[in-house]
Amino acid sequence: MENNRLNQAIETLKKTGVRMTPQRYAILEFLLTSMGHPTADEIYRALEEKFPNMSVATIYNNLRVFKEAGLVRELTYGDSSSRFDANMDSHYHIICRECGKIVDFEYPSLINVEEEAARKTGFRVETHRMEIYGICNTCQKEKAV
């Protein structure tokens, strides 16, 4: 499945005129196979052994390209660094207040809430984001010890 998503992402980039470099391929592959929510620094650390001359700026530049192509979304949660999500399907996130871990979870779309907000306010609603906060299992276990 990841290979198919990777090939589709590469085709999307080619259609927009983006050349596929080895570094760009590695960053994209990391995002699509990890399905986590890494920061640019985490991506850099994961790939620095394979690409010792690659800079964090290269990571950020490629993430911007991927974002503009609709391949990733940038998640900002008030801390100092953005996280990047390659799961472009409609889903929500639960975030650990202790360690910052972000986990995807499926829930029926809140499109009816968007429609009601538009109706009551006159806004043209473009999108919404729902976040649930709590303490993950790992942090709960660490506190219990």
C-alpha positions, -999 to +999 in steps of 0.1 A: +000+000+000+028+025+009+045+018-024+013+027-043+009+059-022+046+068-029+042+062-066+010+084-067+028+111-047+057+110-072+033+113-101+016+143-084+049+160-080+060+153-116+027+168-129+035+200-111+070+201-126+088+191-094+120+171-101+125+140-079+159+142-062+172+114-040+167+136-009+132+146-019+124+109-025+138+099+009+118+126+027+086+117+010+092+080+016+098+086+053+066+106+056+045+081+038+059+050+055+061+063+090+025+077+090+035+095+121+035+132+127+072+141+126+088+175+129+113+187+103+141+180+128+129+144+134+129+138+096+164+153+095+177+131+123+161+100+107+178+107+073+211+124+083+231+092+082+220+084+047+224+120+036+251+136+057+252+167+035+215+174+037+205+204+058+174+210+079+166+238+054+164+212+027+138+193+048+118+225+053+119+234+016+108+200+006+080+199+031+068+233+017+068+217-018+049+187-005+024+209+013+018+230-018+012+199-039-014+187-013+007+157-002+011+167+035-006+190+059+012+211+085+000+207+121+005+235+145-004+230+181+011+260+198+045+246+205+075+259+187+077+233+158+052+222+132+045+186+126+037+171+093+010+146+085+010+126+052-024+111+059-046+133+038-078+114+045-103+130+068-094+122+103-088+138+137-060+138+163-056+131+199-025+147+215-007+137+247-002+167+270+029+151+286+050+139+257+033+156+227+026+123+209-001+127+182-023+098+172-048+097+144-083+085+150-113+081+127-146+097+135-175+106+113-169+139+096-183+170+113-196+184+080-230+191+096-213+213+122-196+233+094-229+237+077-246+249+109-217+273+116-221+288+081-258+291+084-257+308+118-228+332+111-229+338+074-193+327+071-181+306+041-166+277+060-134+264+044-123+237+069-123+226+105-099+209+129-108+189+160-082+181+186-086+159+217-060+163+245-052+138+272-024+116+286-012+087+265-008+051+279+030+054+281+029+086+301+001+072+323+023+041+331+053+063+338+033+084+363+020+053+380+055+041+388 
